[in-house]
Amino acid sequence: MTALPDAGVSLRDPAWLRRTTWLLAAAVLAWPLLAWTEFDPALLLDARSLAVSWRFVADFVPPKHDAAFLAELAAQTWRTIAIATAGLALAGMIAVPLALASSARLSISAVAAPMGRLPAVLRQGVRWLLVLLRSIPELVWALIFVRVVSLGPTAGVLAIAITYGGMLGKVYADILESSDPASTQALLRHGSGRLQALLYGSLPECASELVSYTVYRWECAIRSSVVLGFVGAGGLGQMLDSAAKMFSGSEVSAILLVFVALVGLSDRLSALLRRLMA
């Protein structure tokens, strides 16, 4: 039986005024920003825009599925996965040593006394390098490498490797720093080297989080490799660019379905790895 509210108890939300105030403040701030960016949703309701959009979207069903197109789609899908995986592998080769160098958790000099000036300066220099690597978007790196190594997957792999190397290195270092230092410091105090302290102290505690973030970055790398295809790095992005320019809705919808499948695959892979690491 449902109890009736006490007549003396107010049903009014005590925080409604604060929430309303913040909502109005956000709207006041957003309005000039939208005006500054020339945001005009009325353009979507223009008769010509609606006609073109309807013809394009109506062509989405059914997705194109002839044998020749599906064979090309499969080849470009595999190329996209290969670009993302190779780029992430190179990024890991950049990120792991930089993360270990920038983290004080495995510093022998910082265990018994304040860290020495030279190690502190070197670690700060590595952190600045990580900032530099991740501050330049992979799209910019791709535009540079396309002119260096010409069109093709190589530019995409290098672009992902450099930018994601900075991202992975920063997050790996943060994960190591946020872990419980007791086991790692105990190993270092009893004469273990940095490698032993990493393998038997830090990694057992951080492995699940590190794997989960790495798989998430692999998913992001797949999306990035698609975007890089628009600037000539190959893969599904280049195929989508050609289909969109030709207003071929059936091809676009087929490619978008592959995107959804790839993201779902990475999500299931992440869940599987977390169960195995538990």
C-alpha distance (Angstrom), angle and dihedral (degrees) to the residues before:
residue distance angle dihedral
M1 . . .
T2 3.80 . .
A3 3.79 114.5 .
L4 3.77 115.9 -128.1
P5 3.81 116.8 -124.4
D6 3.76 116.6 -102.6
A7 3.78 110.0 -99.6
G8 3.79 89.9 -133.0
V9 3.81 94.0 54.7
S10 3.79 116.2 92.4
L11 3.79 115.6 -130.4
R12 3.79 91.6 -161.1
D13 3.81 116.7 116.3
P14 3.83 105.9 -112.0
A15 3.82 91.5 -151.2
W16 3.80 98.0 48.6
L17 3.81 93.7 103.0
R18 3.82 92.8 52.8
R19 3.80 92.5 46.0
T20 3.79 92.3 47.4
T21 3.79 91.3 48.4
W22 3.81 92.5 52.2
L23 3.81 91.0 45.9
L24 3.81 91.9 52.5
A25 3.81 91.0 45.4
A26 3.82 90.3 52.4
A27 3.81 90.3 49.7
V28 3.82 91.3 49.6
L29 3.80 90.1 51.5
A30 3.80 94.7 43.5
W31 3.79 96.7 50.3
P32 3.85 97.8 66.2
L33 3.82 89.7 41.9
L34 3.81 91.0 54.4
A35 3.81 90.2 46.8
W36 3.82 90.7 48.4
T37 3.82 91.3 53.4
E38 3.85 89.6 49.0
F39 3.80 90.5 -120.2
D40 3.79 107.3 -179.0
P41 3.82 115.5 170.0
A42 3.81 89.2 -179.9
L43 3.81 87.5 78.6
L44 3.79 88.5 69.8
L45 3.80 89.3 60.9
D46 3.79 95.0 51.4
A47 3.82 110.8 124.1
R48 3.81 95.1 -125.3
S49 3.82 92.3 46.0
L50 3.78 91.2 50.0
A51 3.80 92.1 49.1
V52 3.81 94.2 50.3
S53 3.81 92.5 42.8
W54 3.79 92.4 49.6
R55 3.81 92.9 51.1
F56 3.80 90.3 47.9
V57 3.82 95.7 46.8
A58 3.82 93.4 41.9
D59 3.81 87.7 59.8
F60 3.83 90.0 59.4
V61 3.81 91.0 83.5
P62 2.91 118.5 98.1
P63 3.83 102.0 22.0
K64 3.77 114.1 -131.3
H65 3.79 109.3 -91.1
D66 3.80 110.2 164.8
A67 3.80 116.2 137.7
A68 3.80 97.7 -109.5
F69 3.80 93.0 49.8
L70 3.82 93.6 46.1
A71 3.80 90.6 50.4
E72 3.82 90.6 52.5
L73 3.82 90.4 44.5
A74 3.80 91.3 52.5
A75 3.81 91.7 48.8
Q76 3.82 93.3 49.6
T77 3.81 91.3 44.6
W78 3.78 90.2 54.9
R79 3.79 89.9 46.7
T80 3.81 90.6 51.9
I81 3.81 91.7 50.3
A82 3.80 89.9 47.1
I83 3.82 92.3 50.7
A84 3.81 91.7 49.4
T85 3.81 94.4 44.8
A86 3.79 95.6 45.3
G87 3.80 91.4 45.4
L88 3.80 91.9 49.6
A89 3.81 91.6 47.2
L90 3.81 90.6 54.0
A91 3.80 89.0 44.4
G92 3.80 89.2 55.0
M93 3.79 90.5 52.1
I94 3.80 87.7 54.8
A95 3.80 96.6 39.6
V96 3.80 103.0 48.1
P97 3.83 98.9 58.6
L98 3.81 91.8 39.9
A99 3.81 91.3 49.3
L100 3.79 91.8 50.0
A101 3.80 91.0 46.3
S102 3.82 93.6 49.3
S103 3.81 96.1 45.6
A104 3.79 119.1 87.8
R105 3.81 91.2 -161.5
L106 3.82 92.1 89.0
S107 3.79 95.6 39.2
I108 3.80 112.1 123.5
S109 3.81 90.7 -165.4
A110 3.82 91.2 57.9
V111 3.82 96.7 51.6
A112 3.79 101.6 77.5
A113 3.81 101.3 17.5
P114 3.80 141.1 13.8
M115 3.78 110.9 -65.2
G116 3.78 115.0 -90.1
R117 3.78 119.7 -105.5
L118 3.82 95.9 -113.3
P119 3.84 95.9 50.4
A120 3.80 89.5 46.1
V121 3.81 91.8 51.8
L122 3.80 91.9 47.2
R123 3.79 91.9 50.1
Q124 3.79 91.4 49.3
G125 3.80 89.5 50.3
V126 3.81 90.5 52.9
R127 3.82 90.2 50.1
W128 3.81 89.8 52.9
L129 3.80 89.1 50.2
L130 3.81 89.8 53.2
V131 3.81 89.2 50.4
L132 3.80 90.1 52.1
L133 3.79 93.9 48.7
R134 3.80 96.2 50.4
S135 3.81 97.4 37.5
I136 3.83 93.5 71.0
P137 3.84 110.7 71.2
E138 3.78 118.1 -122.8
L139 3.80 89.0 -120.0
V140 3.80 89.9 63.9
W141 3.80 91.6 48.0
A142 3.82 89.2 49.5
L143 3.80 91.6 52.9
I144 3.81 88.6 51.9
F145 3.81 95.9 45.9
V146 3.82 93.1 45.2
R147 3.80 86.5 63.8
V148 3.82 92.1 44.7
V149 3.82 101.8 43.6
S150 3.85 97.8 17.2
L151 3.81 125.9 -124.7
G152 3.78 118.5 -29.1
P153 3.80 145.5 74.9
T154 3.82 95.0 -58.2
A155 3.78 91.6 73.8
G156 3.80 90.9 51.2
V157 3.80 93.9 48.2
L158 3.80 92.8 50.4
A159 3.80 92.9 45.3
I160 3.82 92.5 52.3
A161 3.80 91.9 43.5
I162 3.80 95.1 55.7
T163 3.81 99.4 42.3
Y164 3.80 95.9 39.3
G165 3.79 90.4 44.7
G166 3.79 87.9 63.8
M167 3.81 92.9 44.3
L168 3.79 95.6 47.4
G169 3.80 92.9 43.9
K170 3.79 92.4 53.0
V171 3.81 95.2 46.9
Y172 3.82 93.9 42.0
A173 3.80 89.1 53.9
D174 3.81 91.4 47.9
I175 3.82 91.5 50.2
L176 3.80 91.3 50.6
E177 3.80 91.6 47.1
S178 3.81 93.1 49.7
S179 3.81 94.8 51.2
D180 3.80 123.1 98.7
P181 3.82 105.3 -82.1
A182 3.81 96.5 -158.1
S183 3.82 99.5 93.4
T184 3.80 94.9 39.5
Q185 3.80 94.1 48.7
A186 3.80 91.6 45.2
L187 3.79 90.5 55.7
L188 3.80 92.5 47.1
R189 3.82 92.5 48.3
H190 3.80 91.1 52.5
G191 3.79 94.4 54.4
S192 3.79 103.6 -90.5
G193 3.78 118.3 145.6
R194 3.79 125.1 -120.3
L195 3.81 92.5 -98.2
Q196 3.80 93.2 53.4
A197 3.81 91.0 45.9
L198 3.79 89.8 51.2
L199 3.81 96.3 46.6
Y200 3.80 98.2 41.7
G201 3.80 102.4 25.8
S202 3.79 114.1 31.6
L203 3.81 104.7 22.1
P204 3.83 98.7 55.6
E205 3.79 88.8 57.1
C206 3.82 98.4 39.4
A207 3.81 102.1 33.1
S208 3.81 96.6 97.6
E209 3.80 93.4 49.0
L210 3.80 92.5 44.7
V211 3.81 92.6 50.5
S212 3.80 92.6 45.8
Y213 3.80 92.5 51.5
T214 3.80 92.2 45.0
V215 3.81 92.0 53.5
Y216 3.80 89.4 47.2
R217 3.80 89.3 53.0
W218 3.80 89.1 49.4
E219 3.80 87.8 56.7
C220 3.82 89.1 49.4
A221 3.81 89.7 48.0
I222 3.82 89.9 55.7
R223 3.80 90.0 53.7
S224 3.80 90.6 45.1
S225 3.80 91.9 50.6
V226 3.81 88.2 54.0
V227 3.81 91.1 52.5
L228 3.80 91.0 45.8
G229 3.78 88.6 56.3
F230 3.80 88.1 70.4
V231 3.82 89.2 66.5
G232 3.78 94.7 47.9
A233 3.80 103.3 -85.0
G234 3.82 92.2 126.0
G235 3.79 131.4 -129.7
L236 3.79 129.8 86.5
G237 3.79 92.7 -28.5
Q238 3.78 92.6 63.2
M239 3.79 89.9 46.1
L240 3.82 91.3 49.5
D241 3.79 91.0 48.3
S242 3.81 91.3 54.8
A243 3.83 92.6 46.0
A244 3.81 93.2 48.3
K245 3.81 92.3 48.8
M246 3.79 89.4 52.8
F247 3.86 91.0 47.2
S248 3.79 88.9 -125.0
G249 3.79 100.5 160.0
S250 3.80 94.7 178.5
E251 3.81 91.3 57.7
V252 3.80 92.2 44.5
S253 3.81 92.7 51.8
A254 3.82 91.7 49.3
I255 3.80 90.9 51.5
L256 3.82 91.9 46.8
L257 3.80 90.2 52.3
V258 3.80 88.3 55.3
F259 3.82 89.2 51.9
V260 3.80 90.3 54.1
A261 3.81 90.9 48.1
L262 3.81 92.2 50.8
V263 3.81 92.9 50.3
G264 3.80 90.4 47.3
L265 3.81 89.7 49.5
S266 3.80 92.1 52.7
D267 3.81 90.4 48.1
R268 3.80 92.1 53.3
L269 3.79 91.1 44.9
S270 3.81 90.3 53.4
A271 3.81 91.6 49.9
L272 3.82 91.3 48.5
L273 3.80 93.2 50.2
R274 3.81 91.6 48.0
R275 3.81 90.0 53.5
L276 3.79 91.2 48.9
M277 3.82 91.5 48.9
A278 3.82 93.5 47.9
